[in-house]
């Protein structure tokens, strides 16, 4: 018997209309855990690097995390994976809500889509009943509207729907997949779904999910609930509200946005609105938020209420995405009322709430600097708000200049030319414009930005504080109950970290310490992505309820896979390395691993090289960022090493050295 997972994937060939229920190998779960881990294995095995994002041979995988659907609090994430049209690399985005548990209850761990449907369809999954149904009547409908229409059509009000809007249908490179209370937004995943001719995947499940050791597992769950209650009653003093508590993040409960509005360059990533936050703005902001926010809501089996339903006058109610109340508001130099109104329309269209306003601000900058002309924007209003609504419509319909802008700042700038590249700035791996610029190099963030495969700000930050506390006394107090650290040396790293002086940025934390910190933070994110755990209860906030010490117990008691910290760390390193191997095979190298040139005013090139060298070594990668044959063999990824050698990515001499080292170790 399989525990926590069902042991079956649903494979759908859209080109042929073929549907199969495929049994999976439990050994793969032990090696890669599930979710992102087993998604990555499928893409490695079946999507060679020659396959383009919009090829029928590209896969689009909806993977429920290993512990989704169990009583584990907050464990509800769907990990959607494919090859991104934005980066041409692996894209993986987590989606909360109720969809993943419902898929488990229907009897499946993943839905794997391949091929392309000749007509627009939606997929209806009701336990063993799986159908491809005509969706021509849904063409052009909004993502939220589509979900409601399908539930009415099927007479299934409890069905869970993951749908695309017009942006996905038209293959906008930053199109999202919307799912009631969450979305998969990064990497243009919605564009791949649209390219495959799938408007929505609808799931209703009525089956049980087995737990290996129920009494032990429920005891662990109760410990987490007790800790959440404790943290609610004892927020961390001296840190910003979204980090003082738990949640991913609890910004819908926070009205004081002085720090975010004055320090981040939302939208165009270039200009801060210094002095924006006045007493008048604070009062107006609070009133707007309170009138618009109908209620705070949670995802499946979670008490945190991190999200909110928003109802603006004359517009349908929608779920506010993370920080989009700021991205549109600040990008258009407008107010919160505008931000909430345009976010509703953007949600129906199905676009990433970070990328879309940045692309629109980019277009306006090109117009203001004479790189584009008024002729490129026929009929565009003169006011900022009107211009943003106009551009959103043009982009999702791919009309006129919107056809280029739909490809994002990087690809649009290459096509437009005439100096447009200078305005496609602050980008990481061609995709994500960072919404802030800083003065002094931050070595921890340098490593996270440079080497991260997720290309998503909030999914690289983690359990180590973002900055030192002002006094040593405060730092010493913080570490007293810091049980989440994998090793006590992290406590000393933080206690000795100072705002100014010898132990301050950029040379403290030291290169070695920075590598340790980034590796720990990344490890937790990758574990979450395999288990299906919300980052807001694990890898993102300070002192979360889930951590490296109790996760092995959850896996052992829930899935029946005997696990300890060492084995879990190895598993996370295994599939994290596999994710990297997919991107290496698609051409990514050290030259691509750098933050935007103007992200920090003061840079330290020699230190940056030392950081990359040291981090690559810690990870078992060579100087070009390629996993070595020896490290691949240690992780049981010999098949990756063999492929790299055949393709000339690794040389035969390195493979021979790895074999000799292994034989010597065995002999000892």
QUIFENTA-V154648 format. One record per backbone hydrogen bond with DSSP energy under -1.0 kcal/mol. NH is the residue of the N-H (numbers start at 1). CO is the residue of the C=O. If there is no record, write none. Layout:
{{NH/CO} {NH/CO}}
This chain:
{{4/210} {5/3} {9/22} {10/110} {11/20} {12/112} {13/18} {14/114} {17/13} {18/13} {20/11} {22/9} {24/7} {28/25} {30/26} {31/27} {32/28} {33/29} {34/32} {36/529} {37/34} {39/35} {40/36} {41/37} {42/38} {43/39} {44/40} {45/41} {46/42} {47/43} {51/48} {55/52} {58/55} {60/113} {61/81} {62/111} {63/79} {64/109} {65/77} {66/530} {67/531} {68/65} {69/75} {70/67} {74/301} {75/72} {76/74} {77/532} {78/95} {79/63} {80/93} {81/61} {82/91} {84/89} {88/84} {91/82} {93/80} {95/78} {102/98} {103/99} {104/100} {105/101} {106/102} {107/104} {108/103} {109/8} {111/62} {112/10} {113/60} {114/12} {115/56} {117/196} {121/197} {122/133} {123/200} {124/131} {125/202} {126/129} {127/204} {129/126} {131/124} {133/122} {135/120} {138/135} {139/136} {141/138} {143/348} {146/142} {147/143} {148/144} {149/145} {150/146} {151/147} {152/148} {153/149} {154/150} {156/151} {159/156} {160/203} {162/201} {163/178} {164/199} {167/349} {169/165} {170/166} {171/168} {172/167} {173/406} {175/172} {176/350} {177/184} {178/163} {179/182} {181/179} {184/177} {190/175} {192/188} {193/189} {194/190} {195/191} {196/192} {197/194} {198/193} {199/121} {201/162} {202/123} {203/160} {204/125} {207/105} {212/558} {213/557} {217/213} {218/214} {219/215} {220/216} {221/217} {222/218} {223/219} {224/220} {225/221} {226/222} {227/223} {228/224} {229/225} {230/226} {231/227} {232/228} {233/229} {234/230} {236/244} {243/240} {244/240} {245/241} {247/536} {253/250} {257/255} {261/257} {262/258} {263/259} {264/260} {265/435} {268/266} {269/265} {274/272} {276/273} {278/276} {282/278} {283/279} {284/280} {285/281} {286/282} {287/283} {288/284} {289/285} {290/286} {291/287} {292/288} {293/289} {294/309} {297/307} {300/97} {307/297} {309/295} {310/318} {311/292} {315/312} {318/310} {320/308} {324/321} {326/323} {327/323} {328/324} {330/326} {331/327} {332/328} {334/329} {339/335} {340/336} {341/337} {342/338} {343/339} {344/340} {345/341} {346/342} {347/343} {348/344} {349/345} {350/346} {351/346} {352/174} {356/352} {359/355} {360/356} {361/357} {362/358} {363/359} {364/360} {365/361} {366/362} {367/363} {368/364} {369/365} {370/367} {371/366} {372/366} {376/373} {377/374} {380/377} {387/383} {388/384} {389/385} {390/386} {391/387} {392/388} {393/389} {394/390} {395/391} {396/392} {397/393} {399/394} {402/399} {403/400} {405/401} {406/402} {407/404} {408/405} {412/408} {413/409} {414/410} {415/411} {416/412} {417/413} {420/417} {422/419} {423/420} {425/423} {431/428} {432/428} {434/426} {438/599} {441/602} {446/442} {447/443} {448/444} {449/445} {450/446} {451/447} {452/448} {459/456} {460/457} {461/457} {475/471} {476/472} {477/473} {478/474} {479/475} {482/479} {483/481} {490/487} {491/488} {492/488} {493/489} {494/490} {495/491} {496/492} {497/494} {498/503} {508/504} {514/510} {515/511} {516/512} {517/513} {518/514} {519/515} {520/516} {521/517} {522/518} {523/519} {524/520} {525/521} {526/522} {527/523} {528/524} {529/525} {530/526} {531/527} {532/528} {533/528} {534/74} {537/534} {538/535} {540/535} {546/537} {551/547} {554/550} {555/551} {556/552} {557/553} {558/554} {559/555} {561/555} {568/564} {569/565} {570/566} {571/567} {572/568} {573/569} {574/570} {575/571} {576/572} {577/573} {578/574} {579/575} {580/576} {581/577} {582/578} {583/579} {584/580} {585/581} {587/584} {588/583} {592/589} {593/590} {594/592} {599/596} {601/438} {602/439} {608/604} {609/605} {610/606} {611/607} {612/608} {613/609} {614/610} {615/611} {616/612} {617/613} {618/614} {619/615} {621/616} {622/626} {625/622} {628/620} {632/628} {633/629} {634/630} {635/631} {636/633} {637/632} {640/637} {641/637} {642/638} {643/639} {644/640} {645/641} {646/642} {647/643} {649/644} {650/644} {655/651} {656/652} {657/653} {658/654} {659/655} {660/656} {661/657} {662/658} {663/659} {664/660} {665/661} {666/662} {667/663} {668/664}}
